[in-house]
Amino acid sequence: MIKVLNNIFVLEGKNIQYAFGPYKGLLRHIYFGNKADEKDFEHFEIRDISSNDSSCDIAWEEYTPWGGLRYKEPAVKVRFSDGTRDLVLEYDGFAIEEDVLRIMLKDKFYPIAIFLNYKIYEEYDIIARWVDIKNLGEEDIFIEKAYSCEINIDGTGYNITNVLGHWVGEGRRFKQRLDGGKLILESRKGNTGHNNNPYFILDIDANEDKGEVYFGALEYTGNFKILVEATPYYYTRLLMGLNDFDFEYKLKPSEALILPKAYIGYTDKGYSDMSHRLHRFVRDIILPVDLRNSLRPVLFNSWEATLFNVKCDEQIELARKAKDIGCELFVVDDGWFGERNSDSAGLGDWKVNRDKFPNGLEELIHEVNRLGMDFGLWIEPEMVNPDSELYRQHPDWVYRFNNRELTTSRNQLVLNLSLNEVKKYIFNVLDGLLTNYNIKYIKWDMNRPFSEAGALNLDIKEQKMIWLLHSKAVFDLIERLRGKHKGIEIEACASGGGRMDFGVLNYFDEFWTSDNTDALDRLFIQESVSYVYPANTMRCWVTDCPNFINGRTIPLEFRFHVAMMGSLGIGGNINKWTKEEIELAKEKIKQYKEIRHIVQKGDLFRIKSILKDEIHAIQYVYQGESVVFVFKLYEKFGRKQYKVKLKGLNADKIYEVKYGDKIVRKGGAYLKNVGLELILDGDFSSQLIRLKEI
């Protein structure tokens, strides 16, 4: 609900309010938190402290321009054609259109308008915020910095939670207190990257079940920046949006730049409530409509079984074994196209390798479909190997600078998606594959960041636009493909978790969580990811041991239980599995199909974490059913018995509980307050518990 009272705007959800309004020349933030009486909201007078501390820096501005006596981080900074680098924004009215509140700000002299957009999703207590910047004049305007939103929060000393990491080490969650100064979370690589993630969590003393939490996520998959500042004026500011690193956008006359959406929220009920709101919001609002309500299929991926040595007859044999254990989707990974026998050649030549598939892909797809499975294919559309027909024909199709050698990474270069002919080529390739073959699933990969980030087709004053143009081009391609090929499932991958964000999830159905499939490491990674992203967006594989990352060997049941906490996939070489392993796989896949609606659609509760407890326990609750996964990493001092108190259950209901060899009936209050006694015997032991209201 949007209310306007005494020139104060109030966005109101089920439990929260967000208030701001114009006052004495500034658009000022007033409040963000639990509901109050909106009639009581008012502006407070703010005075300069000194000639060095102006009221502009002290005020909680809703969207801070760079100009005048402002020295805090600006939300927007522009350069006009005459060289002026200063904005004097004045409030110029509002409109409410299709549940969107639009606030217009105009410069006092120059022809530029900035629209602040707000939409409240009342059911989820989440606010969408984004900004349009429009050139109203006849000269170019250059945008040097433009965030999607600015947030002001009373007080300092907040804990900032995010992740740090690298390839096979994504999702290492950290919490850092900020009493003064600035903290920056960002990517400069052209995609989301593995180092930080485009979300924020701020709290003072919250835990899973209680405490105030401010949170938000950015709907963008390129260079992002989140800046948190504990000001000397006793409040905390947060800015989130496009990274201003190597960025400048030439805004032509009559053109508007629409910035990515930011989704923000507040709760006083701790991290679990935050996660529940975000997960439901992603599942109901963010994900592509076609498969939004569908359960993710159990897939088999051929990569670890064959690597680049892909052959039709061997893939058919793998498909038969995958079907036998219960897989529903068979995916051929890298190596099916061009002269692709290693990562050094063939990328960009998206034609079926006839030595590997003498009769084309039809033979394999026909057999996969005959077995009752869907067929999927790996592709890396944004990249090219120098050793490829595509590059030999079009060496000018990659990002590059004049007079500089090209830097390869993984033996490949990045295609320049600001070129229309490149976008046309990629679309035609993918459209041709989806038209000519019965492909239901695409794994879209991106295995290197940008370098020599120049686009020789663009004007010298447009060069720094490529970061934004590239991300937009990827989204446009996906949107066109989805429009023509309804029901296609698309997974985002970038050397693992390099593309994990709300922007991706607005166009892709899921992401590849990490190339690290070691079950122990995945417990850490998946727990961190779960704070913001729901289980049905995380692809999680069961792979072979010893694991290629660390040589660790973990029991197969433990590996299955870890992967069953997301969208289950099989990535191991099932040709080498023993009869006992095959039978266990059949049992676990059957079990997953029985519970996946709870995992993929339910509320998640982080009961215990191996970061601080001896055991790890994750619970999912959905419409009177629940499933709990419990893990012990190693046995310490002979301890085998543990108590686990459950969450999310109805205290007044009776539940049938199945675990181990037991089936018992217990009240919800008992399970929450007393808990279950479990036996976990030996290193890397795990257990699955199922509950149902009766």
C-alpha positions in Angstrom: 0.0 0.0 0.0 1.2 3.5 -0.8 0.0 6.4 1.3 0.6 10.2 0.9 0.1 12.2 4.0 1.2 15.8 4.5 3.6 15.5 1.6 5.2 12.4 3.2 5.2 9.1 1.3 4.6 5.9 3.2 5.0 2.4 1.7 3.3 -0.1 3.9 3.5 -3.9 3.8 2.0 -6.5 6.2 4.5 -5.6 8.9 6.8 -2.9 7.7 6.8 0.8 6.7 9.1 3.0 4.7 8.6 6.8 4.9 10.3 9.8 3.2 9.4 13.1 1.7 10.6 16.5 0.5 11.5 19.1 3.1 13.3 22.4 2.7 14.9 21.6 -0.6 15.9 18.0 0.2 14.2 14.7 -0.4 14.7 13.2 3.1 14.3 9.7 4.4 12.3 9.4 7.6 11.8 5.8 8.7 12.3 2.1 7.7 11.1 -0.6 10.1 8.0 -2.1 11.8 4.7 -0.3 11.5 3.9 3.0 13.3 1.0 5.4 13.0 1.7 7.1 9.7 0.0 10.3 10.9 2.8 10.7 13.4 5.6 10.9 10.8 7.4 14.2 10.6 10.6 15.8 9.5 13.2 17.0 12.1 15.3 20.1 11.7 19.0 19.6 10.9 21.6 22.2 11.4 25.2 22.6 10.2 27.7 21.6 12.8 30.4 23.8 11.3 31.6 25.1 8.0 33.1 21.6 7.5 30.0 19.6 8.5 27.0 20.8 6.5 23.4 19.8 6.9 23.5 18.1 3.5 26.0 15.6 4.9 24.1 15.1 8.1 20.6 14.7 6.5 19.3 11.3 5.5 18.8 12.0 1.9 16.7 9.6 -0.2 19.0 9.9 -3.2 22.1 12.0 -2.8 23.5 13.9 -5.8 27.1 15.1 -6.0 27.1 18.8 -5.6 27.2 21.7 -3.2 28.6 21.0 0.3 28.2 17.2 0.1 31.2 15.0 0.8 29.5 11.7 1.5 29.4 9.1 -1.2 26.9 10.3 -3.8 24.2 8.1 -5.2 24.5 9.9 -8.6 27.2 11.9 -10.3 27.0 13.3 -13.8 29.0 15.5 -16.2 27.2 17.9 -18.5 28.4 18.8 -22.0 29.8 22.2 -20.9 32.0 20.5 -18.3 29.8 21.1 -15.2 30.0 18.2 -12.7 27.4 19.3 -10.2 23.8 18.4 -9.6 21.2 20.6 -7.9 18.2 18.4 -7.7 14.7 19.8 -6.8 11.6 17.8 -6.0 9.2 18.1 -9.0 6.2 16.0 -8.0 5.1 12.4 -7.9 2.8 9.9 -9.6 1.4 6.5 -8.7 1.2 4.3 -11.7 0.3 0.6 -11.6 1.3 0.3 -7.9 4.6 2.1 -8.5 5.4 5.3 -6.7 7.4 7.6 -9.0 9.2 10.6 -7.6 10.6 13.1 -10.0 13.7 15.2 -9.3 15.0 17.8 -11.8 18.2 19.8 -11.9 17.7 23.5 -11.2 19.3 24.5 -14.5 20.3 21.5 -16.7 17.8 19.4 -18.6 18.0 16.1 -16.6 15.3 14.3 -14.7 15.8 11.5 -12.2 12.9 9.3 -11.4 13.0 7.3 -8.1 10.7 4.3 -8.4 9.2 2.3 -5.5 7.0 -0.8 -5.4 5.9 -2.5 -2.2 5.2 -6.3 -2.3 3.0 -6.3 0.8 2.8 -10.1 1.2 6.5 -10.4 1.4 7.4 -7.1 3.1 9.9 -6.4 0.3 10.3 -3.1 -1.5 11.6 -2.8 -5.1 13.6 0.3 -5.8 15.1 1.5 -9.0 16.0 4.7 -10.8 15.5 6.1 -14.3 17.7 9.0 -15.5 16.4 10.9 -18.5 18.1 13.4 -20.7 15.6 16.2 -21.4 18.0 18.3 -23.5 19.8 18.3 -26.8 23.3 17.6 -25.6 24.9 14.4 -24.3 25.0 13.9 -20.6 27.7 11.6 -19.1 26.7 9.6 -16.0 29.8 8.8 -14.0 28.0 7.1 -11.1 24.5 5.9 -10.5 23.3 3.6 -7.8 19.9 1.9 -7.8 19.1 2.8 -4.2 20.3 4.6 -1.1 19.3 3.4 2.4 19.7 5.4 5.7 19.6 3.6 9.0 19.8 5.1 12.5 23.0 4.4 14.4 26.3 2.7 13.6 28.1 -0.4 14.7 26.0 -2.7 12.4 27.3 -6.1 11.4 27.6 -6.6 7.6 27.2 -10.2 6.4 28.3 -11.3 2.9 30.6 -13.9 1.4 34.1 -13.9 0.1 35.7 -16.5 -2.0 37.3 -17.7 -5.3 36.8 -20.5 -7.7 35.9 -23.7 -5.8 35.9 -21.6 -2.7 32.7 -19.5 -3.1 30.3 -18.7 -0.4 32.6 -18.4 2.6 30.3 -16.3 4.8 31.8 -13.5 6.9 30.3 -11.0 9.4 32.1 -7.7 10.0 31.2 -4.9 12.4 31.4 -1.4 11.0 31.8 1.3 13.6 33.3 3.9 11.3 34.5 4.3 7.7 33.3 2.5 4.6 33.1 -1.1 3.5 32.8 -2.0 -0.2 31.5 -5.2 -1.7 31.9 -5.5 -5.4 32.7 -7.2 -8.7 34.9 -5.7 -11.4 35.1 -8.8 -13.6 32.1 -8.4 -15.9 29.9 -10.8 -14.1 28.9 -11.3 -10.4 32.1 -13.1 -9.7 33.2 -15.4 -6.9 34.6 -12.8 -4.5 31.5 -11.1 -3.1 27.7 -11.4 -3.8 25.3 -8.5 -4.7 23.3 -8.6 -1.5 23.6 -7.1 2.0 22.5 -8.2 5.5 22.9 -5.6 8.3 22.1 -6.3 12.0 23.3 -5.4 15.4 22.8 -8.5 17.5 20.5 -10.8 15.5 20.6 -14.5 15.3 18.4 -17.1 13.4 15.3 -16.5 15.5 15.4 -12.9 16.7 16.9 -9.5 16.2 16.5 -6.6 13.7 17.8 -7.3 10.2 18.0 -5.0 7.2 18.6 -6.9 3.9 18.5 -6.4 0.2 19.6 -7.9 -3.1 20.4 -6.4 -6.5 18.8 -7.7 -9.8 22.0 -7.5 -11.8 24.7 -9.9 -12.9 27.6 -7.6 -14.0 29.9 -5.2 -12.2 28.1 -4.3 -9.0 29.0 -2.3 -5.9 27.6 -2.1 -2.4 29.0 0.6 -0.2 28.2 0.7 3.5 29.3 3.8 5.4 29.2 4.3 9.2 29.0 8.1 9.2 30.4 10.4 11.9 26.9 11.8 12.2 25.5 8.7 14.0 23.8 6.9 11.1 24.7 4.3 8.6 24.3 4.7 4.8 24.1 2.0 2.2 24.3 2.4 -1.6 23.8 -0.5 -4.0 23.9 -0.7 -7.8 26.2 -0.5 -10.8 29.9 -0.3 -10.0 31.4 3.0 -10.9 34.8 1.3 -11.6 35.7 2.1 -15.3 32.1 3.2 -15.8 30.6 6.1 -17.7 27.4 6.1 -19.6 26.7 8.5 -22.5 23.1 9.5 -22.2 21.9 10.8 -25.5 19.2 13.4 -26.0 15.7 12.0 -25.1 17.3 8.8 -23.9 16.6 7.2 -20.5 18.9 4.9 -18.5 16.9 2.4 -16.4 19.1 1.1 -13.6 18.8 -2.4 -12.1 16.2 -3.1 -9.4 17.2 -3.4 -5.8 14.9 -5.4 -3.4 15.1 -4.4 0.2 13.4 -5.6 3.4 13.4 -5.4 7.2 12.5 -7.9 9.9 12.9 -8.0 13.7 12.6 -11.8 13.7 16.2 -12.7 12.8 17.9 -14.4 9.8 15.3 -17.2 9.4 12.5 -14.8 8.8 14.7 -12.8 6.4 15.5 -16.0 4.4 11.8 -17.1 4.3 10.8 -13.8 2.8 13.5 -13.7 0.2 13.0 -17.4 -0.7 9.3 -17.0 -1.2 9.8 -13.8 -3.1 12.3 -15.4 -5.5 10.1 -18.4 -6.1 6.9 -16.4 -6.6 8.1 -13.2 -8.2 11.6 -13.3 -9.5 12.0 -16.6 -11.3 11.0 -16.9 -15.0 7.2 -17.6 -15.2 7.4 -20.7 -17.4 8.9 -23.1 -14.8 8.3 -21.0 -11.7 6.0 -23.5 -10.1 7.7 -26.7 -11.5 9.8 -29.1 -9.5 13.4 -29.3 -10.7 14.2 -32.7 -12.4 16.9 -35.0 -11.2 19.6 -34.6 -13.8 22.7 -36.6 -14.9 25.6 -34.6 -16.3 28.3 -36.3 -18.4 31.3 -34.1 -17.5 33.1 -36.2 -14.9 32.3 -39.5 -16.7 33.9 -38.4 -20.0 35.4 -34.9 -19.8 36.0 -33.8 -23.5 36.0 -37.4 -24.8 32.3 -37.3 -25.8 31.2 -40.2 -28.1 27.6 -41.0 -29.0 27.6 -44.7 -28.2 29.2 -44.1 -24.8 26.8 -41.3 -24.0 23.9 -43.6 -24.8 25.3 -46.2 -22.4 25.6 -43.5 -19.7 22.0 -42.4 -20.5 20.7 -46.0 -19.9 22.5 -46.2 -16.6 21.3 -42.7 -15.6 17.7 -43.8 -16.3 18.2 -47.0 -14.4 19.0 -45.1 -11.2 16.1 -42.7 -11.6 17.4 -39.6 -13.5 14.9 -37.5 -15.4 17.2 -35.3 -17.4 20.4 -36.3 -19.3 22.9 -33.4 -20.0 25.8 -33.6 -22.4 28.5 -31.2 -21.1 31.5 -29.7 -22.9 33.1 -31.5 -25.9 30.2 -32.2 -28.3 31.0 -29.5 -30.9 33.6 -28.3 -33.3 37.2 -29.4 -32.8 36.6 -29.5 -29.1 39.0 -32.2 -27.6 40.4 -29.9 -24.9 39.7 -26.4 -23.6 42.2 -25.0 -26.1 40.1 -25.1 -29.3 36.7 -25.1 -30.8 34.8 -22.7 -28.5 32.5 -20.6 -30.6 32.0 -23.3 -33.3 28.7 -24.6 -32.3 28.3 -27.3 -34.8 28.0 -31.0 -33.9 31.3 -32.9 -34.1 30.6 -35.6 -36.7 33.5 -37.8 -35.5 31.9 -38.0 -32.1 28.3 -38.0 -33.4 28.3 -39.5 -36.9 24.5 -39.3 -37.1 24.3 -35.9 -35.4 22.7 -35.4 -32.0 19.5 -37.0 -33.1 20.6 -40.5 -32.4 21.5 -39.7 -28.7 18.4 -37.5 -28.2 16.1 -40.1 -29.6 17.5 -42.8 -27.2 17.4 -40.4 -24.2 13.7 -39.6 -25.0 12.9 -43.2 -25.6 14.2 -43.9 -22.1 11.7 -41.3 -20.8 14.3 -38.6 -20.0 14.6 -35.0 -21.3 17.8 -34.0 -23.1 20.1 -31.1 -22.1 23.2 -29.5 -23.5 26.2 -27.4 -22.3 27.1 -24.2 -24.2 29.3 -21.2 -23.5 27.9 -18.6 -25.9 29.8 -15.5 -24.8 33.3 -17.0 -25.4 35.6 -18.0 -28.2 38.9 -19.8 -28.5 41.6 -18.2 -30.7 41.9 -21.7 -32.2 38.4 -21.8 -33.7 36.8 -21.1 -37.1 34.7 -18.3 -35.6 37.8 -16.4 -34.4 39.7 -17.0 -37.6 36.8 -15.5 -39.5 36.0 -12.7 -37.0 39.0 -11.7 -35.0 37.3 -8.3 -34.5 34.4 -9.8 -32.6 36.2 -9.8 -29.2 36.8 -7.1 -26.6 40.1 -5.5 -27.3 42.2 -2.4 -27.3 44.3 -1.1 -30.2 48.0 -1.8 -29.7 47.6 -4.3 -26.9 48.0 -8.0 -27.0 44.9 -10.0 -26.1 45.0 -11.8 -22.7 43.6 -15.3 -22.8 42.2 -17.1 -19.8 41.4 -20.8 -20.0 42.6 -20.4 -23.6 39.6 -18.2 -24.5 38.5 -14.6 -25.2 35.3 -12.8 -24.5 33.0 -11.9 -27.4 31.9 -8.3 -27.7 28.2 -8.4 -27.2 27.8 -4.7 -27.9 28.2 -5.7 -31.6 24.8 -6.5 -33.2 26.3 -9.1 -35.4 27.7 -11.0 -32.4 24.3 -11.0 -30.7 22.7 -12.1 -33.9 25.2 -14.9 -34.3 24.7 -16.2 -30.7 20.9 -16.0 -31.0 20.9 -17.9 -34.3 23.2 -20.6 -32.9 21.0 -21.2 -29.8 17.7 -20.8 -31.7 19.0 -23.3 -34.3 19.9 -25.8 -31.6 16.6 -25.5 -29.9 14.6 -25.6 -33.1 16.4 -28.5 -34.7 16.8 -30.7 -31.6 14.5 -31.7 -28.8 16.5 -29.9 -26.2 14.7 -29.1 -22.9 17.7 -27.8 -20.9 20.6 -25.5 -21.5 23.6 -25.1 -19.2 24.9 -21.6 -20.1 28.5 -21.2 -18.9 31.0 -18.3 -18.6 34.5 -19.5 -17.7 36.5 -16.3 -17.6 36.2 -12.6 -16.6 36.8 -9.7 -19.0 40.2 -8.2 -20.0 41.2 -5.6 -22.5 37.6 -4.3 -22.0 37.4 -2.2 -25.1 34.8 -2.2 -27.9 36.3 -0.8 -31.0 32.8 -0.4 -32.6 31.9 2.1 -29.9 32.7 5.8 -29.8 35.6 6.7 -27.6 33.1 8.4 -25.2 31.1 5.2 -25.0 33.8 2.7 -24.2 33.1 2.5 -20.5 29.5 1.5 -21.2 30.5 -2.1 -22.2 30.1 -3.6 -18.7 26.4 -2.6 -18.6 25.8 -3.3 -22.3 27.2 -6.8 -22.1 24.9 -7.8 -19.2 21.9 -6.3 -20.9 22.7 -8.2 -24.1 22.9 -11.5 -22.2 19.5 -10.9 -20.7 18.0 -9.8 -24.0 19.2 -13.0 -25.6 17.7 -15.2 -22.9 14.4 -13.3 -23.1 14.2 -13.7 -26.9 15.0 -17.5 -26.6 12.4 -17.9 -23.8 9.8 -16.1 -25.9 10.3 -18.4 -28.8 11.0 -21.7 -27.0 8.5 -22.0 -24.2 9.3 -24.3 -21.3 13.1 -24.4 -21.8 15.0 -24.8 -18.5 18.2 -22.7 -18.4 21.0 -23.0 -15.8 23.5 -20.1 -15.2 27.1 -21.2 -14.6 30.3 -19.2 -14.5 33.1 -21.5 -13.5 30.8 -22.5 -10.7 29.1 -19.7 -8.7 30.3 -16.7 -10.7 26.8 -15.9 -11.7 24.6 -16.2 -8.6 22.3 -13.2 -8.2 18.7 -11.9 -8.6 19.5 -10.7 -12.1 20.3 -14.2 -13.2 17.3 -15.6 -11.5 15.0 -13.2 -13.4 16.0 -14.9 -16.6 17.6 -18.3 -15.7 15.8 -21.0 -13.7 18.8 -21.9 -11.4 22.5 -21.5 -11.0 25.4 -23.9 -10.7 26.4 -23.3 -7.1 30.1 -24.2 -7.3 32.6 -26.4 -9.2 33.5 -27.6 -5.8 31.3 -30.7 -5.3 33.2 -32.0 -2.2 30.3 -32.8 0.2 32.0 -31.2 3.2 32.9 -28.0 1.4 29.4 -27.9 0.0 27.9 -27.9 3.5 29.6 -24.5 4.1 28.8 -23.2 0.6 25.2 -24.2 0.5 24.5 -22.9 4.0 25.9 -19.5 3.0 23.9 -19.4 -0.2 20.8 -20.3 1.7 20.7 -17.0 3.5 19.4 -15.3 0.3 18.7 -17.9 -2.4 16.1 -20.7 -2.2 17.0 -24.4 -2.6 15.3 -24.8 -6.0 17.7 -22.3 -7.5 20.8 -24.3 -6.3 22.1 -27.2 -8.5 23.8 -29.7 -6.3 25.6 -32.8 -7.7 26.7 -36.1 -6.2 30.2 -36.7 -7.6 32.9 -39.3 -7.2 35.6 -39.7 -4.5 38.4 -39.1 -4.0 37.2 -35.6 -4.9 39.2 -33.8 -7.6 39.6 -30.7 -5.4 41.1 -32.1 -2.3 41.4 -35.9 -2.7 38.9 -36.4 0.2 36.7 -39.5 0.4 33.2 -39.2 1.9 30.6 -42.0 2.0 28.1 -41.9 -0.8 25.0 -41.6 1.4 26.5 -38.4 3.0 27.2 -37.0 -0.5 23.6 -37.7 -1.5 22.2 -36.1 1.6 24.2 -32.9 1.0 23.1 -32.7 -2.7 19.5 -33.5 -1.8 19.3 -30.1 0.1 19.1 -28.4 -3.3 18.1 -29.4 -6.9 19.6 -32.9 -7.1 22.0 -33.8 -9.9 24.3 -36.8 -10.5 27.7 -35.8 -11.8 29.8 -38.9 -11.0 31.0 -41.6 -13.4 28.3 -44.1 -12.9 30.2 -46.5 -15.2 32.5 -47.1 -12.3 30.0 -47.4 -9.5 29.6 -50.7 -7.7 26.4 -52.6 -7.5 26.0 -51.5 -3.9 26.5 -47.8 -5.0 24.0 -48.2 -7.8 21.4 -49.6 -5.4 22.0 -46.8 -2.9 21.7 -44.2 -5.7 18.3 -45.7 -6.7 17.1 -45.6 -3.1 18.2 -42.0 -2.6 16.9 -40.7 -5.9 13.5 -42.3 -5.2 13.6 -40.8 -1.7 14.5 -37.4 -3.1 11.5 -37.5 -5.5 9.3 -38.1 -2.5 10.6 -35.1 -0.6 11.7 -32.6 -3.2 8.5 -30.6 -3.1 9.3 -29.9 0.6 13.0 -29.0 -0.1 12.3 -26.9 -3.3 9.1 -25.1 -2.0 9.5 -25.1 1.7 10.8 -22.7 4.4 14.3 -23.5 5.4 15.6 -23.5 9.0 19.3 -23.5 9.8 19.1 -25.5 13.1 22.8 -26.2 13.7 25.9 -25.2 11.7 29.3 -26.9 11.5 30.7 -23.4 11.8 30.0 -23.6 15.6 28.4 -26.9 16.4 29.5 -30.5 16.3 26.8 -31.4 13.9 25.0 -29.7 11.0 21.2 -29.7 10.8 19.0 -28.1 8.1 15.2 -28.4 8.1 12.6 -27.7 5.4 8.9 -27.2 6.2 6.1 -27.2 3.7 2.3 -27.5 4.1 2.3 -29.8 7.1 5.4 -31.9 6.0 9.0 -31.5 7.0 12.4 -33.0 6.2 15.5 -32.7 8.3 19.1 -33.4 7.2 21.6 -34.0 10.0 25.4 -34.4 9.4 28.3 -35.3 11.6 31.8 -34.8 10.2 33.9 -36.7 12.6 33.5 -38.6 15.9 34.8 -36.7 18.9 35.6 -38.5 22.2 33.3 -41.4 21.2 30.2 -39.2 21.2 27.4 -40.7 19.1 24.2 -39.4 20.6 22.8 -35.9 19.8 19.6 -34.0 20.5 18.1 -31.9 17.7 15.3 -29.4 18.5 13.1 -28.8 15.4 11.6 -25.6 14.1 8.7 -24.4 12.0 6.3 -27.0 13.3 2.7 -26.4 14.6 2.9 -26.8 18.4 -0.7 -28.0 18.5 -0.3 -30.8 15.9 0.8 -34.4 16.1 3.5 -35.5 13.7 4.5 -38.9 12.4 8.3 -39.0 12.5 10.4 -41.4 10.4 14.1 -41.6 11.1 16.6 -44.5 11.1 14.5 -47.6 11.7 12.0 -45.7 13.9 8.5 -44.4 13.3 7.2 -42.5 16.2 4.4 -40.0 16.9 5.2 -36.8 18.7 3.6 -33.4 19.3 4.9 -30.3 17.6 5.6 -28.7 21.0 7.7 -31.7 22.1 9.7 -31.7 18.9 10.4 -28.0 19.2 11.1 -27.8 22.9 12.5 -31.3 23.8 13.7 -32.5 20.4 14.7 -35.8 18.9 17.5 -38.0 20.2 19.6 -39.2 17.3 22.5 -41.7 16.9 25.2 -40.6 14.5 27.8 -43.3 14.4 31.3 -42.6 13.0 32.9 -40.0 10.8 30.9 -38.5 8.0 27.6 -40.0 9.2 24.3 -38.5 8.2 20.6 -39.0 8.7 17.4 -37.9 7.0 14.3 -37.3 9.1 10.8 -37.1 7.7 7.8 -35.6 9.4 4.1 -35.3 8.5 1.1 -33.8 10.4 -1.5 -36.5 11.3 
